[in-house]
């Protein structure tokens, strides 16, 4: 054998073995059609030096207080020790009076808050209890602020007609502006992603800023310090209506917000890891009762303009099932023959992308149901059947999370902000008064499995829809918060609840859909948000 021949032989054998192994995976992959996967999340790298340079410029614009901040790095401490950037520690101490926990953000926090102007006013003898709106371009005090390892989220409001250059029309309520900055971005198949138009008046400040209207919001997306930021306002892409803001009317409000953004805080931390997609473990035991149709297999002709569903094998999070106990059904509340006795006679069926008047970019027609309808069921027989009352079925938190909800909302959103996730879960149709009494409101922290309500039938008023829970999922992308199919996420969660794996049932179906109340917009050819619905779905 020539010198090195044995080594070459081993390498050749190893190459052939790997090739055969790869081919075998390709051969068997069709047999694993019911495998579920976790999402992929690229982690962005934050340029804290650039953030510190911008902060120095903002502080130096107020000479009276500029000398109070220490920008010289402290090299005697570890790189990711907060003391390595003392100016940020000082800034967080000021801003935390208005934005609790701001130092927990792993990205620079951009807010319409001029900390330097506030400190200069204090130095000049102004009382410390001055309204924050004086230093927030007339925006009201923050309604919700959440900071964590993935980034931060904040919500502000602007009174109708307030401020120069703002819309003069008086709206039913203040205009609400949301901003999110995140170092975690969900990698989803998104044919509508990355689009938009430049905003010339702001191009010098935000070179890559793009404005676009998507899923009921006008959005302004940009990158700063390596971080993805999105500012958004809920609006109608139509002519103004008495109770709803038209998107063009929202432009000056959003642009006023963008012009007012300053570095308000945040803290350098160890970089987040990229999260790779992987196959999810499922129970080994098989359930004799639990069956489900594939993702995307909605009832025929129930999608917007008869388009189909959205197949998606992604379990976007490992959650606790949102109902307190089994049995439960994911089943259309707007079409089909529902089993009124609450039995488990029918298999689960996807209803994400059923026809609705709400924009959903993941749906083939661009409009549809933003989530899944879940109905409590009773055991078909045996112990517990007689005492079962689906109308009293508890609804629980799917994860440890912060609540996003104002007092009048029949919808409650739970938000997770961690080193591996930046995701939202929305619950709808529960009793608003009961949630108010239980303190399920903005900023409340809930723990996984904690009861937050019961299955009910609220829409804009009691009995406004059928008795069910609407559950949906939003993930953060470079386009902002995007609706994704929660179907496989719920299947996976239900399997863990019952400690058994379900059986996937073929796509065939008999019979024709039977529409019921709240199924379709009045004119499906002209989709629009229903007034008074706050962009929320039944």
One Martini backbone bead per residue (centre of mass of N, CA, C, O) as a GRO file, in nm:
protein
  538
    1UNK     BB    1   0.096   0.035   0.023
    2UNK     BB    2   0.090   0.347   0.002
    3UNK     BB    3   0.160   0.623   0.138
    4UNK     BB    4  -0.139   0.699   0.305
    5UNK     BB    5  -0.354   0.485   0.209
    6UNK     BB    6  -0.505   0.429   0.473
    7UNK     BB    7  -0.612   0.715   0.519
    8UNK     BB    8  -0.765   0.741   0.253
    9UNK     BB    9  -0.949   0.500   0.303
   10UNK     BB   10  -1.092   0.611   0.551
   11UNK     BB   11  -1.205   0.867   0.421
   12UNK     BB   12  -1.370   0.723   0.204
   13UNK     BB   13  -1.543   0.558   0.396
   14UNK     BB   14  -1.661   0.799   0.551
   15UNK     BB   15  -1.795   0.937   0.308
   16UNK     BB   16  -1.978   0.702   0.225
   17UNK     BB   17  -2.127   0.677   0.493
   18UNK     BB   18  -2.246   0.964   0.498
   19UNK     BB   19  -2.396   0.939   0.229
   20UNK     BB   20  -2.579   0.702   0.313
   21UNK     BB   21  -2.705   0.840   0.556
   22UNK     BB   22  -2.834   1.073   0.398
   23UNK     BB   23  -3.006   0.894   0.211
   24UNK     BB   24  -3.168   0.756   0.438
   25UNK     BB   25  -3.307   1.014   0.535
   26UNK     BB   26  -3.452   1.072   0.267
   27UNK     BB   27  -3.615   0.803   0.264
   28UNK     BB   28  -3.760   0.833   0.562
   29UNK     BB   29  -3.895   1.117   0.584
   30UNK     BB   30  -4.194   1.051   0.482
   31UNK     BB   31  -4.261   0.880   0.751
   32UNK     BB   32  -4.237   1.180   0.916
   33UNK     BB   33  -4.502   1.369   0.872
   34UNK     BB   34  -4.567   1.417   1.207
   35UNK     BB   35  -4.351   1.606   1.256
   36UNK     BB   36  -4.216   1.838   1.487
   37UNK     BB   37  -4.103   2.181   1.510
   38UNK     BB   38  -3.885   2.416   1.588
   39UNK     BB   39  -3.774   2.723   1.579
   40UNK     BB   40  -3.585   2.974   1.425
   41UNK     BB   41  -3.329   3.199   1.595
   42UNK     BB   42  -3.170   3.464   1.528
   43UNK     BB   43  -2.894   3.640   1.664
   44UNK     BB   44  -2.814   3.954   1.742
   45UNK     BB   45  -2.556   4.197   1.733
   46UNK     BB   46  -2.459   4.430   1.965
   47UNK     BB   47  -2.366   4.783   1.941
   48UNK     BB   48  -2.262   4.947   2.217
   49UNK     BB   49  -2.069   5.165   2.116
   50UNK     BB   50  -2.273   5.313   1.937
   51UNK     BB   51  -2.471   5.374   2.168
   52UNK     BB   52  -2.269   5.543   2.337
   53UNK     BB   53  -2.224   5.760   2.124
   54UNK     BB   54  -2.516   5.861   2.114
   55UNK     BB   55  -2.543   5.932   2.411
   56UNK     BB   56  -2.321   6.146   2.415
   57UNK     BB   57  -2.459   6.338   2.217
   58UNK     BB   58  -2.720   6.381   2.385
   59UNK     BB   59  -2.581   6.487   2.645
   60UNK     BB   60  -2.406   6.723   2.511
   61UNK     BB   61  -2.670   6.900   2.448
   62UNK     BB   62  -2.641   6.933   2.783
   63UNK     BB   63  -2.406   7.101   2.949
   64UNK     BB   64  -2.511   7.104   3.249
   65UNK     BB   65  -2.498   6.755   3.256
   66UNK     BB   66  -2.257   6.619   3.105
   67UNK     BB   67  -2.046   6.588   3.355
   68UNK     BB   68  -2.213   6.346   3.507
   69UNK     BB   69  -2.101   6.156   3.288
   70UNK     BB   70  -1.942   5.834   3.238
   71UNK     BB   71  -1.747   5.720   2.947
   72UNK     BB   72  -1.523   5.582   3.066
   73UNK     BB   73  -1.386   5.292   3.070
   74UNK     BB   74  -1.379   4.999   3.285
   75UNK     BB   75  -1.107   4.773   3.283
   76UNK     BB   76  -1.139   4.625   3.581
   77UNK     BB   77  -1.382   4.490   3.445
   78UNK     BB   78  -1.579   4.298   3.302
   79UNK     BB   79  -1.725   4.324   3.000
   80UNK     BB   80  -2.034   4.236   3.125
   81UNK     BB   81  -2.019   4.451   3.322
   82UNK     BB   82  -2.196   4.731   3.389
   83UNK     BB   83  -1.936   4.908   3.478
   84UNK     BB   84  -1.812   4.929   3.183
   85UNK     BB   85  -2.081   5.135   3.150
   86UNK     BB   86  -2.154   5.395   3.343
   87UNK     BB   87  -2.358   5.568   3.176
   88UNK     BB   88  -2.579   5.348   3.171
   89UNK     BB   89  -2.621   5.325   3.472
   90UNK     BB   90  -2.710   5.619   3.507
   91UNK     BB   91  -2.948   5.613   3.311
   92UNK     BB   92  -3.114   5.384   3.442
   93UNK     BB   93  -3.164   5.535   3.711
   94UNK     BB   94  -3.346   5.747   3.577
   95UNK     BB   95  -3.551   5.575   3.394
   96UNK     BB   96  -3.669   5.374   3.617
   97UNK     BB   97  -3.890   5.575   3.722
   98UNK     BB   98  -4.065   5.510   3.438
   99UNK     BB   99  -3.900   5.223   3.359
  100UNK     BB  100  -3.934   4.932   3.469
  101UNK     BB  101  -3.650   4.738   3.416
  102UNK     BB  102  -3.455   4.858   3.188
  103UNK     BB  103  -3.182   4.691   3.256
  104UNK     BB  104  -3.295   4.411   3.124
  105UNK     BB  105  -3.213   4.502   2.857
  106UNK     BB  106  -3.018   4.374   2.574
  107UNK     BB  107  -3.099   4.648   2.445
  108UNK     BB  108  -3.130   4.943   2.326
  109UNK     BB  109  -3.345   5.191   2.450
  110UNK     BB  110  -3.602   5.329   2.257
  111UNK     BB  111  -3.745   5.649   2.339
  112UNK     BB  112  -3.965   5.934   2.402
  113UNK     BB  113  -3.702   6.014   2.606
  114UNK     BB  114  -3.547   6.302   2.762
  115UNK     BB  115  -3.314   6.277   2.997
  116UNK     BB  116  -3.149   6.537   2.970
  117UNK     BB  117  -3.389   6.736   3.001
  118UNK     BB  118  -3.478   6.637   3.278
  119UNK     BB  119  -3.212   6.695   3.430
  120UNK     BB  120  -3.197   6.997   3.361
  121UNK     BB  121  -3.459   7.074   3.507
  122UNK     BB  122  -3.365   6.988   3.787
  123UNK     BB  123  -3.114   7.177   3.796
  124UNK     BB  124  -3.319   7.437   3.762
  125UNK     BB  125  -3.569   7.354   3.986
  126UNK     BB  126  -3.756   7.147   3.910
  127UNK     BB  127  -3.986   6.937   3.977
  128UNK     BB  128  -3.981   6.583   3.998
  129UNK     BB  129  -4.316   6.561   3.929
  130UNK     BB  130  -4.318   6.592   3.648
  131UNK     BB  131  -4.446   6.530   3.361
  132UNK     BB  132  -4.328   6.313   3.121
  133UNK     BB  133  -4.458   6.450   2.864
  134UNK     BB  134  -4.246   6.689   2.855
  135UNK     BB  135  -4.020   6.443   2.762
  136UNK     BB  136  -4.242   6.302   2.522
  137UNK     BB  137  -4.370   6.470   2.291
  138UNK     BB  138  -4.671   6.443   2.439
  139UNK     BB  139  -4.664   6.174   2.548
  140UNK     BB  140  -4.781   5.963   2.744
  141UNK     BB  141  -4.747   5.770   2.978
  142UNK     BB  142  -4.661   5.467   3.005
  143UNK     BB  143  -4.856   5.168   2.975
  144UNK     BB  144  -4.616   4.972   2.870
  145UNK     BB  145  -4.331   4.786   3.017
  146UNK     BB  146  -4.085   4.551   2.871
  147UNK     BB  147  -3.793   4.386   2.997
  148UNK     BB  148  -3.529   4.170   2.850
  149UNK     BB  149  -3.321   3.941   2.698
  150UNK     BB  150  -3.449   4.015   2.402
  151UNK     BB  151  -3.572   4.305   2.512
  152UNK     BB  152  -3.841   4.532   2.418
  153UNK     BB  153  -4.162   4.688   2.529
  154UNK     BB  154  -4.389   4.959   2.422
  155UNK     BB  155  -4.665   5.184   2.531
  156UNK     BB  156  -4.828   5.461   2.381
  157UNK     BB  157  -5.004   5.777   2.393
  158UNK     BB  158  -5.217   6.008   2.192
  159UNK     BB  159  -5.393   6.270   2.185
  160UNK     BB  160  -5.636   6.401   2.024
  161UNK     BB  161  -5.494   6.677   1.850
  162UNK     BB  162  -5.217   6.680   1.968
  163UNK     BB  163  -5.014   6.890   1.844
  164UNK     BB  164  -4.819   6.974   1.598
  165UNK     BB  165  -4.930   6.829   1.293
  166UNK     BB  166  -5.171   6.689   1.382
  167UNK     BB  167  -5.453   6.547   1.376
  168UNK     BB  168  -5.774   6.712   1.406
  169UNK     BB  169  -5.927   6.478   1.453
  170UNK     BB  170  -6.160   6.324   1.664
  171UNK     BB  171  -6.130   6.054   1.852
  172UNK     BB  172  -6.237   5.809   2.068
  173UNK     BB  173  -5.920   5.778   2.113
  174UNK     BB  174  -5.617   5.736   2.161
  175UNK     BB  175  -5.315   5.698   2.016
  176UNK     BB  176  -5.140   5.396   1.967
  177UNK     BB  177  -4.795   5.323   2.047
  178UNK     BB  178  -4.552   5.089   1.932
  179UNK     BB  179  -4.244   4.930   2.064
  180UNK     BB  180  -3.973   4.719   1.933
  181UNK     BB  181  -3.677   4.556   2.064
  182UNK     BB  182  -3.460   4.301   1.908
  183UNK     BB  183  -3.230   4.006   1.916
  184UNK     BB  184  -3.479   3.834   1.822
  185UNK     BB  185  -3.554   3.635   1.523
  186UNK     BB  186  -3.793   3.498   1.334
  187UNK     BB  187  -3.774   3.220   1.107
  188UNK     BB  188  -3.995   3.272   0.847
  189UNK     BB  189  -4.219   3.215   0.608
  190UNK     BB  190  -4.223   3.538   0.419
  191UNK     BB  191  -4.348   3.686   0.139
  192UNK     BB  192  -4.397   3.989   0.282
  193UNK     BB  193  -4.120   4.041   0.361
  194UNK     BB  194  -3.927   4.347   0.342
  195UNK     BB  195  -4.122   4.561   0.284
  196UNK     BB  196  -4.148   4.898   0.150
  197UNK     BB  197  -4.108   5.248   0.223
  198UNK     BB  198  -3.964   5.531   0.227
  199UNK     BB  199  -3.877   5.817   0.456
  200UNK     BB  200  -3.751   6.107   0.374
  201UNK     BB  201  -3.756   6.290   0.642
  202UNK     BB  202  -3.589   6.023   0.793
  203UNK     BB  203  -3.327   5.927   0.637
  204UNK     BB  204  -3.090   6.051   0.804
  205UNK     BB  205  -3.163   5.889   1.073
  206UNK     BB  206  -3.307   5.638   0.890
  207UNK     BB  207  -3.178   5.478   0.627
  208UNK     BB  208  -3.366   5.186   0.657
  209UNK     BB  209  -3.640   5.293   0.653
  210UNK     BB  210  -3.975   5.138   0.660
  211UNK     BB  211  -4.303   5.160   0.519
  212UNK     BB  212  -4.599   4.972   0.625
  213UNK     BB  213  -4.890   4.766   0.571
  214UNK     BB  214  -4.984   4.527   0.835
  215UNK     BB  215  -5.217   4.362   1.000
  216UNK     BB  216  -5.353   4.656   1.091
  217UNK     BB  217  -5.067   4.812   1.051
  218UNK     BB  218  -4.850   5.065   1.082
  219UNK     BB  219  -4.499   5.039   0.984
  220UNK     BB  220  -4.165   5.093   1.134
  221UNK     BB  221  -3.857   4.980   1.006
  222UNK     BB  222  -3.535   4.925   1.176
  223UNK     BB  223  -3.177   4.969   1.215
  224UNK     BB  224  -2.989   4.963   1.532
  225UNK     BB  225  -2.707   4.840   1.662
  226UNK     BB  226  -2.812   4.558   1.521
  227UNK     BB  227  -3.115   4.617   1.575
  228UNK     BB  228  -3.458   4.544   1.582
  229UNK     BB  229  -3.710   4.785   1.488
  230UNK     BB  230  -4.067   4.859   1.575
  231UNK     BB  231  -4.321   5.081   1.470
  232UNK     BB  232  -4.677   5.092   1.574
  233UNK     BB  233  -5.021   5.134   1.429
  234UNK     BB  234  -5.343   5.105   1.451
  235UNK     BB  235  -5.535   5.059   1.138
  236UNK     BB  236  -5.692   5.180   0.842
  237UNK     BB  237  -5.688   5.091   0.492
  238UNK     BB  238  -5.866   5.376   0.464
  239UNK     BB  239  -6.104   5.561   0.526
  240UNK     BB  240  -6.229   5.741   0.751
  241UNK     BB  241  -6.368   5.673   1.076
  242UNK     BB  242  -6.526   5.752   1.360
  243UNK     BB  243  -6.363   5.500   1.537
  244UNK     BB  244  -6.121   5.504   1.322
  245UNK     BB  245  -5.801   5.487   1.206
  246UNK     BB  246  -5.625   5.597   0.956
  247UNK     BB  247  -5.317   5.542   0.834
  248UNK     BB  248  -5.255   5.831   0.730
  249UNK     BB  249  -5.316   5.954   1.018
  250UNK     BB  250  -5.066   5.797   1.157
  251UNK     BB  251  -4.805   5.907   1.041
  252UNK     BB  252  -4.744   6.169   1.217
  253UNK     BB  253  -4.731   6.015   1.485
  254UNK     BB  254  -4.500   5.818   1.422
  255UNK     BB  255  -4.293   6.043   1.334
  256UNK     BB  256  -4.285   6.184   1.603
  257UNK     BB  257  -4.179   5.942   1.760
  258UNK     BB  258  -3.914   5.899   1.599
  259UNK     BB  259  -3.792   6.188   1.653
  260UNK     BB  260  -3.798   6.130   1.986
  261UNK     BB  261  -3.584   5.925   1.995
  262UNK     BB  262  -3.399   5.779   2.267
  263UNK     BB  263  -3.171   5.689   2.488
  264UNK     BB  264  -3.289   5.516   2.798
  265UNK     BB  265  -3.132   5.225   2.791
  266UNK     BB  266  -2.981   4.944   2.908
  267UNK     BB  267  -2.773   4.630   2.885
  268UNK     BB  268  -2.493   4.471   2.875
  269UNK     BB  269  -2.459   4.139   2.742
  270UNK     BB  270  -2.455   3.840   2.664
  271UNK     BB  271  -2.484   3.687   2.394
  272UNK     BB  272  -2.706   3.543   2.209
  273UNK     BB  273  -2.819   3.255   2.089
  274UNK     BB  274  -2.867   3.059   1.845
  275UNK     BB  275  -3.170   2.905   1.723
  276UNK     BB  276  -3.236   2.589   1.638
  277UNK     BB  277  -3.395   2.369   1.461
  278UNK     BB  278  -3.611   2.098   1.584
  279UNK     BB  279  -3.718   1.805   1.690
  280UNK     BB  280  -3.991   1.711   1.874
  281UNK     BB  281  -4.078   1.574   2.154
  282UNK     BB  282  -4.294   1.290   2.211
  283UNK     BB  283  -4.500   1.082   2.317
  284UNK     BB  284  -4.502   0.736   2.313
  285UNK     BB  285  -4.774   0.712   2.383
  286UNK     BB  286  -5.098   0.621   2.274
  287UNK     BB  287  -5.399   0.752   2.177
  288UNK     BB  288  -5.737   0.647   2.144
  289UNK     BB  289  -5.887   0.949   2.115
  290UNK     BB  290  -5.666   1.132   1.985
  291UNK     BB  291  -5.738   1.336   1.699
  292UNK     BB  292  -5.584   1.483   1.395
  293UNK     BB  293  -5.556   1.705   1.160
  294UNK     BB  294  -5.378   1.861   0.954
  295UNK     BB  295  -5.210   2.118   0.883
  296UNK     BB  296  -5.429   2.323   0.676
  297UNK     BB  297  -5.701   2.140   0.713
  298UNK     BB  298  -5.951   2.290   0.621
  299UNK     BB  299  -6.251   2.351   0.545
  300UNK     BB  300  -6.392   2.356   0.266
  301UNK     BB  301  -6.454   2.683   0.156
  302UNK     BB  302  -6.346   2.870   0.429
  303UNK     BB  303  -6.167   3.045   0.292
  304UNK     BB  304  -6.053   3.309   0.150
  305UNK     BB  305  -6.185   3.273  -0.148
  306UNK     BB  306  -6.142   2.952  -0.112
  307UNK     BB  307  -5.895   2.914   0.028
  308UNK     BB  308  -5.663   2.764   0.194
  309UNK     BB  309  -5.454   2.673   0.415
  310UNK     BB  310  -5.165   2.658   0.657
  311UNK     BB  311  -4.904   2.477   0.650
  312UNK     BB  312  -4.758   2.392   0.985
  313UNK     BB  313  -4.493   2.221   1.178
  314UNK     BB  314  -4.482   2.442   1.401
  315UNK     BB  315  -4.367   2.470   1.733
  316UNK     BB  316  -4.326   2.778   1.884
  317UNK     BB  317  -4.388   2.635   2.170
  318UNK     BB  318  -4.357   2.507   2.501
  319UNK     BB  319  -4.668   2.454   2.630
  320UNK     BB  320  -4.938   2.499   2.809
  321UNK     BB  321  -5.241   2.425   2.803
  322UNK     BB  322  -5.509   2.664   2.815
  323UNK     BB  323  -5.663   2.445   2.949
  324UNK     BB  324  -5.702   2.296   3.249
  325UNK     BB  325  -5.850   2.047   3.097
  326UNK     BB  326  -5.953   1.756   2.996
  327UNK     BB  327  -6.134   1.780   2.735
  328UNK     BB  328  -6.060   1.909   2.395
  329UNK     BB  329  -6.129   2.135   2.109
  330UNK     BB  330  -6.018   2.187   1.784
  331UNK     BB  331  -6.270   2.395   1.633
  332UNK     BB  332  -6.493   2.526   1.450
  333UNK     BB  333  -6.726   2.811   1.511
  334UNK     BB  334  -6.830   2.873   1.187
  335UNK     BB  335  -6.814   2.565   1.095
  336UNK     BB  336  -6.996   2.304   1.078
  337UNK     BB  337  -7.068   2.018   1.285
  338UNK     BB  338  -7.128   2.065   1.597
  339UNK     BB  339  -7.096   1.910   1.906
  340UNK     BB  340  -7.319   2.000   2.155
  341UNK     BB  341  -7.236   1.783   2.392
  342UNK     BB  342  -6.906   1.783   2.416
  343UNK     BB  343  -6.781   1.570   2.272
  344UNK     BB  344  -6.513   1.351   2.111
  345UNK     BB  345  -6.612   1.265   1.813
  346UNK     BB  346  -6.423   1.478   1.699
  347UNK     BB  347  -6.168   1.590   1.543
  348UNK     BB  348  -5.929   1.782   1.499
  349UNK     BB  349  -5.929   2.125   1.339
  350UNK     BB  350  -5.815   2.351   1.146
  351UNK     BB  351  -5.878   2.739   1.156
  352UNK     BB  352  -5.659   2.869   1.025
  353UNK     BB  353  -5.774   3.088   0.765
  354UNK     BB  354  -6.036   3.144   0.793
  355UNK     BB  355  -6.279   3.347   0.711
  356UNK     BB  356  -6.196   3.692   0.740
  357UNK     BB  357  -6.141   4.059   0.795
  358UNK     BB  358  -5.835   3.980   0.852
  359UNK     BB  359  -5.508   4.020   0.848
  360UNK     BB  360  -5.295   3.740   0.712
  361UNK     BB  361  -4.993   3.668   0.577
  362UNK     BB  362  -5.002   3.339   0.594
  363UNK     BB  363  -5.237   3.357   0.414
  364UNK     BB  364  -5.324   3.312   0.089
  365UNK     BB  365  -5.539   3.570   0.085
  366UNK     BB  366  -5.448   3.769   0.347
  367UNK     BB  367  -5.701   3.646   0.501
  368UNK     BB  368  -5.819   3.566   0.845
  369UNK     BB  369  -5.774   3.359   1.093
  370UNK     BB  370  -5.550   3.416   1.367
  371UNK     BB  371  -5.640   3.129   1.491
  372UNK     BB  372  -5.785   2.922   1.746
  373UNK     BB  373  -6.056   2.721   1.827
  374UNK     BB  374  -6.166   2.640   2.163
  375UNK     BB  375  -6.335   2.357   2.314
  376UNK     BB  376  -6.494   2.239   2.560
  377UNK     BB  377  -6.521   1.910   2.699
  378UNK     BB  378  -6.660   1.589   2.753
  379UNK     BB  379  -6.681   1.297   2.852
  380UNK     BB  380  -6.844   1.040   2.687
  381UNK     BB  381  -6.773   0.869   2.952
  382UNK     BB  382  -6.789   0.815   3.275
  383UNK     BB  383  -6.597   0.969   3.476
  384UNK     BB  384  -6.731   1.310   3.495
  385UNK     BB  385  -6.974   1.350   3.302
  386UNK     BB  386  -7.209   1.470   3.486
  387UNK     BB  387  -7.020   1.714   3.616
  388UNK     BB  388  -6.983   1.844   3.349
  389UNK     BB  389  -6.890   2.199   3.255
  390UNK     BB  390  -6.783   2.381   2.992
  391UNK     BB  391  -6.863   2.679   3.112
  392UNK     BB  392  -6.631   2.616   3.363
  393UNK     BB  393  -6.368   2.625   3.213
  394UNK     BB  394  -6.053   2.672   3.262
  395UNK     BB  395  -5.803   2.928   3.219
  396UNK     BB  396  -5.452   2.926   3.137
  397UNK     BB  397  -5.128   2.973   3.158
  398UNK     BB  398  -4.873   2.878   2.929
  399UNK     BB  399  -4.678   3.087   3.079
  400UNK     BB  400  -4.443   3.271   3.184
  401UNK     BB  401  -4.570   3.614   3.212
  402UNK     BB  402  -4.685   3.907   3.065
  403UNK     BB  403  -4.945   4.132   3.071
  404UNK     BB  404  -5.172   4.243   2.801
  405UNK     BB  405  -5.414   4.475   2.937
  406UNK     BB  406  -5.709   4.640   2.939
  407UNK     BB  407  -6.015   4.694   3.094
  408UNK     BB  408  -6.197   4.657   2.808
  409UNK     BB  409  -6.079   4.388   2.742
  410UNK     BB  410  -6.142   4.048   2.610
  411UNK     BB  411  -5.831   4.050   2.581
  412UNK     BB  412  -5.534   3.848   2.648
  413UNK     BB  413  -5.181   3.898   2.674
  414UNK     BB  414  -4.889   3.693   2.655
  415UNK     BB  415  -4.543   3.762   2.736
  416UNK     BB  416  -4.226   3.649   2.612
  417UNK     BB  417  -3.888   3.732   2.759
  418UNK     BB  418  -3.598   3.574   2.646
  419UNK     BB  419  -3.310   3.403   2.540
  420UNK     BB  420  -3.523   3.211   2.339
  421UNK     BB  421  -3.772   3.431   2.342
  422UNK     BB  422  -4.033   3.623   2.137
  423UNK     BB  423  -4.365   3.601   2.254
  424UNK     BB  424  -4.726   3.564   2.183
  425UNK     BB  425  -5.041   3.518   2.372
  426UNK     BB  426  -5.388   3.499   2.284
  427UNK     BB  427  -5.695   3.572   2.455
  428UNK     BB  428  -6.052   3.511   2.395
  429UNK     BB  429  -6.385   3.576   2.543
  430UNK     BB  430  -6.362   3.686   2.815
  431UNK     BB  431  -6.447   3.831   3.110
  432UNK     BB  432  -6.367   4.150   3.187
  433UNK     BB  433  -6.462   4.182   3.483
  434UNK     BB  434  -6.319   3.932   3.590
  435UNK     BB  435  -6.031   4.018   3.511
  436UNK     BB  436  -6.026   4.276   3.674
  437UNK     BB  437  -6.075   4.143   3.954
  438UNK     BB  438  -5.800   3.956   3.903
  439UNK     BB  439  -5.570   4.144   3.765
  440UNK     BB  440  -5.577   4.116   3.436
  441UNK     BB  441  -5.319   4.331   3.362
  442UNK     BB  442  -5.100   4.545   3.299
  443UNK     BB  443  -4.795   4.386   3.421
  444UNK     BB  444  -4.879   4.118   3.497
  445UNK     BB  445  -4.767   3.830   3.657
  446UNK     BB  446  -4.752   3.497   3.535
  447UNK     BB  447  -4.797   3.150   3.573
  448UNK     BB  448  -4.777   2.846   3.485
  449UNK     BB  449  -5.120   2.739   3.525
  450UNK     BB  450  -5.264   2.989   3.585
  451UNK     BB  451  -5.560   3.124   3.652
  452UNK     BB  452  -5.748   3.371   3.418
  453UNK     BB  453  -6.022   3.204   3.358
  454UNK     BB  454  -6.307   3.143   3.142
  455UNK     BB  455  -6.499   3.011   2.929
  456UNK     BB  456  -6.660   3.213   2.674
  457UNK     BB  457  -6.879   3.489   2.485
  458UNK     BB  458  -6.707   3.734   2.421
  459UNK     BB  459  -6.678   4.041   2.252
  460UNK     BB  460  -6.838   4.338   2.274
  461UNK     BB  461  -7.034   4.136   2.423
  462UNK     BB  462  -7.238   3.942   2.551
  463UNK     BB  463  -7.301   3.686   2.335
  464UNK     BB  464  -7.114   3.756   2.063
  465UNK     BB  465  -7.052   3.447   2.079
  466UNK     BB  466  -6.941   3.156   2.120
  467UNK     BB  467  -6.840   2.895   2.327
  468UNK     BB  468  -6.501   3.000   2.352
  469UNK     BB  469  -6.151   2.986   2.268
  470UNK     BB  470  -5.925   3.216   2.158
  471UNK     BB  471  -5.603   3.127   2.003
  472UNK     BB  472  -5.284   3.297   1.969
  473UNK     BB  473  -4.980   3.379   1.767
  474UNK     BB  474  -4.681   3.580   1.812
  475UNK     BB  475  -4.394   3.691   1.630
  476UNK     BB  476  -4.074   3.826   1.594
  477UNK     BB  477  -3.980   4.041   1.331
  478UNK     BB  478  -3.874   4.271   1.093
  479UNK     BB  479  -4.207   4.335   1.079
  480UNK     BB  480  -4.277   4.231   1.352
  481UNK     BB  481  -4.578   4.126   1.459
  482UNK     BB  482  -4.674   3.787   1.371
  483UNK     BB  483  -4.894   3.571   1.253
  484UNK     BB  484  -4.927   3.230   1.356
  485UNK     BB  485  -4.968   2.902   1.366
  486UNK     BB  486  -5.108   2.718   1.659
  487UNK     BB  487  -5.176   2.420   1.606
  488UNK     BB  488  -4.917   2.250   1.675
  489UNK     BB  489  -4.877   2.375   1.951
  490UNK     BB  490  -5.146   2.248   2.062
  491UNK     BB  491  -5.100   1.955   2.007
  492UNK     BB  492  -4.843   1.930   2.178
  493UNK     BB  493  -4.973   2.028   2.446
  494UNK     BB  494  -5.194   1.808   2.466
  495UNK     BB  495  -5.007   1.566   2.482
  496UNK     BB  496  -4.882   1.653   2.754
  497UNK     BB  497  -5.149   1.658   2.916
  498UNK     BB  498  -5.219   1.333   2.838
  499UNK     BB  499  -4.961   1.155   2.786
  500UNK     BB  500  -5.012   1.148   2.459
  501UNK     BB  501  -5.031   1.049   2.130
  502UNK     BB  502  -5.155   1.139   1.847
  503UNK     BB  503  -5.367   1.100   1.554
  504UNK     BB  504  -5.332   1.125   1.225
  505UNK     BB  505  -5.568   1.245   0.993
  506UNK     BB  506  -5.693   1.257   0.711
  507UNK     BB  507  -5.820   1.499   0.466
  508UNK     BB  508  -6.082   1.384   0.455
  509UNK     BB  509  -6.436   1.485   0.379
  510UNK     BB  510  -6.770   1.519   0.473
  511UNK     BB  511  -6.965   1.736   0.349
  512UNK     BB  512  -7.076   2.067   0.433
  513UNK     BB  513  -7.058   2.376   0.514
  514UNK     BB  514  -7.193   2.554   0.814
  515UNK     BB  515  -7.280   2.854   0.869
  516UNK     BB  516  -7.238   3.096   1.121
  517UNK     BB  517  -7.188   3.315   1.332
  518UNK     BB  518  -6.913   3.519   1.253
  519UNK     BB  519  -6.778   3.416   0.975
  520UNK     BB  520  -6.835   3.666   0.773
  521UNK     BB  521  -6.816   3.913   0.588
  522UNK     BB  522  -7.037   4.098   0.418
  523UNK     BB  523  -6.782   4.165   0.209
  524UNK     BB  524  -6.534   3.968   0.088
  525UNK     BB  525  -6.425   4.174  -0.141
  526UNK     BB  526  -6.415   4.394   0.122
  527UNK     BB  527  -6.201   4.403   0.341
  528UNK     BB  528  -6.256   4.469   0.699
  529UNK     BB  529  -6.276   4.616   0.988
  530UNK     BB  530  -6.460   4.601   1.252
  531UNK     BB  531  -6.623   4.797   1.439
  532UNK     BB  532  -6.510   4.763   1.774
  533UNK     BB  533  -6.285   4.514   1.762
  534UNK     BB  534  -5.975   4.592   1.776
  535UNK     BB  535  -5.866   4.364   1.578
  536UNK     BB  536  -6.044   4.123   1.669
  537UNK     BB  537  -6.120   3.780   1.708
  538UNK     BB  538  -6.344   3.486   1.683
   0.00000   0.00000   0.00000
